[in-house]
């Protein structure tokens, strides 16, 4: 009986988290993240934008004008953040989507041991997004 109640509790919590992202279809990304010196360095921006668009989101960079629907209701926009972890032997990236209440509704961690920086960042993003529920949230 305890297992059944615990299972029901987790199912309800999972449905609540899914319901929060159902009406969101816009994502805003930074043009240059903290670990980059220029736009699309290491191909992080273009690869992540492609993956988010593949998942059914409409993606904007932070210097682009947002659609009227988002201006009217800012809670229809998620903010994408990418952070690089500290490691001497690997490239570690954390991708997170943050809603209008500044709550993280999605987080994925990826790691790459490729030595070449131009390839390791994309590989880390691939590893982070490979087995996530991001693709199941398609609109």
C-alpha positions as CSV (number, residue, x, y, z in Angstrom):
1,X,0.0,0.0,0.0
2,X,2.9,2.4,0.8
3,X,4.5,1.7,-2.5
4,X,1.2,2.5,-4.3
5,X,0.8,5.8,-2.5
6,X,4.4,6.7,-3.1
7,X,4.0,5.9,-6.8
8,X,0.8,8.1,-7.0
9,X,2.6,11.0,-5.3
10,X,5.4,10.9,-7.8
11,X,3.0,10.6,-10.7
12,X,1.1,13.6,-9.5
13,X,4.3,15.6,-9.1
14,X,5.5,14.6,-12.5
15,X,2.2,15.6,-14.1
16,X,2.4,19.0,-12.4
17,X,5.9,19.6,-13.7
18,X,4.8,18.6,-17.2
19,X,1.7,20.9,-17.1
20,X,3.9,23.9,-16.3
21,X,5.7,23.6,-19.6
22,X,2.7,22.8,-21.8
23,X,1.8,26.4,-22.8
24,X,5.4,27.5,-23.2
25,X,6.7,27.4,-26.8
26,X,9.3,30.2,-26.8
27,X,12.8,30.1,-25.6
28,X,15.3,32.9,-25.3
29,X,19.0,32.2,-25.5
30,X,22.0,34.5,-24.8
31,X,24.2,35.3,-27.8
32,X,27.3,35.0,-25.7
33,X,27.5,32.8,-22.6
34,X,30.0,33.4,-19.8
35,X,32.6,30.9,-21.2
36,X,32.5,32.3,-24.7
37,X,34.3,35.3,-26.1
38,X,32.2,35.7,-29.3
39,X,28.9,34.6,-30.7
40,X,28.6,30.9,-31.6
41,X,32.1,30.2,-30.3
42,X,32.6,26.4,-30.2
43,X,29.2,26.2,-32.1
44,X,27.3,26.0,-28.8
45,X,24.6,28.6,-29.8
46,X,23.7,27.2,-33.2
47,X,23.7,23.5,-32.0
48,X,21.6,24.3,-29.0
49,X,19.2,26.4,-31.0
50,X,18.8,23.6,-33.5
51,X,18.1,21.0,-30.8
52,X,15.5,23.3,-29.1
53,X,13.8,24.0,-32.5
54,X,13.8,20.2,-33.1
55,X,12.0,19.8,-29.8
56,X,9.2,22.1,-31.0
57,X,10.3,25.5,-29.4
58,X,10.6,28.8,-31.2
59,X,14.1,30.2,-30.2
60,X,15.2,33.8,-30.0
61,X,18.5,35.3,-29.1
62,X,18.5,38.0,-26.3
63,X,19.1,40.8,-28.8
64,X,16.1,39.9,-31.0
65,X,12.6,41.3,-30.6
66,X,10.1,39.0,-29.0
67,X,6.7,38.3,-30.5
68,X,3.6,40.1,-29.3
69,X,2.3,36.9,-27.6
70,X,5.3,36.9,-25.3
71,X,5.2,40.6,-24.7
72,X,1.5,40.2,-23.5
73,X,2.3,37.2,-21.3
74,X,6.0,36.9,-20.3
75,X,5.3,33.5,-18.8
76,X,5.1,32.0,-22.3
77,X,8.9,32.4,-22.5
78,X,11.7,30.2,-21.1
79,X,15.2,31.4,-20.7
80,X,18.0,29.0,-21.7
81,X,21.2,29.1,-19.7
82,X,24.4,27.2,-20.4
83,X,27.2,27.0,-17.8
84,X,30.5,25.3,-18.0
85,X,31.8,23.4,-15.0
86,X,35.3,23.3,-13.8
87,X,37.4,20.4,-14.9
88,X,40.9,20.0,-16.2
89,X,40.4,16.8,-18.2
90,X,36.8,17.2,-19.5
91,X,34.4,19.8,-20.8
92,X,31.3,19.8,-18.5
93,X,28.2,21.8,-19.5
94,X,24.9,22.3,-17.8
95,X,21.9,23.3,-19.8
96,X,18.9,24.7,-17.9
97,X,15.5,26.2,-18.9
98,X,14.2,28.8,-16.5
99,X,10.6,30.0,-16.4
100,X,9.2,33.5,-15.7
101,X,9.2,32.8,-11.9
102,X,12.9,32.1,-12.0
103,X,12.4,28.4,-11.4
104,X,14.5,25.8,-13.2
105,X,12.0,23.5,-15.0
106,X,14.7,21.6,-17.0
107,X,18.3,20.8,-16.3
108,X,20.7,18.5,-18.2
109,X,24.4,17.8,-17.5
110,X,26.8,16.7,-20.2
111,X,30.5,15.8,-20.3
112,X,33.0,15.3,-23.0
113,X,36.6,14.0,-22.8
114,X,37.5,15.2,-26.4
115,X,40.6,17.3,-26.2
116,X,39.8,19.7,-29.0
117,X,37.7,22.5,-27.7
118,X,35.9,23.1,-31.0
119,X,34.4,19.6,-30.8
120,X,34.2,19.0,-27.1
121,X,31.5,21.6,-26.4
122,X,29.1,20.2,-29.0
123,X,29.8,16.7,-27.8
124,X,29.0,17.7,-24.2
125,X,25.7,19.3,-25.3
126,X,24.9,16.1,-27.3
127,X,25.6,14.0,-24.2
128,X,23.5,16.3,-22.0
129,X,20.4,16.3,-24.3
130,X,20.6,12.7,-25.6
131,X,18.5,11.0,-23.0
132,X,16.3,13.8,-21.7
133,X,12.6,14.5,-21.8
134,X,13.2,17.6,-23.8
135,X,12.1,15.9,-27.0
136,X,9.0,14.5,-25.3
137,X,7.8,18.1,-24.6
138,X,7.2,18.7,-28.3
139,X,4.3,21.1,-28.9
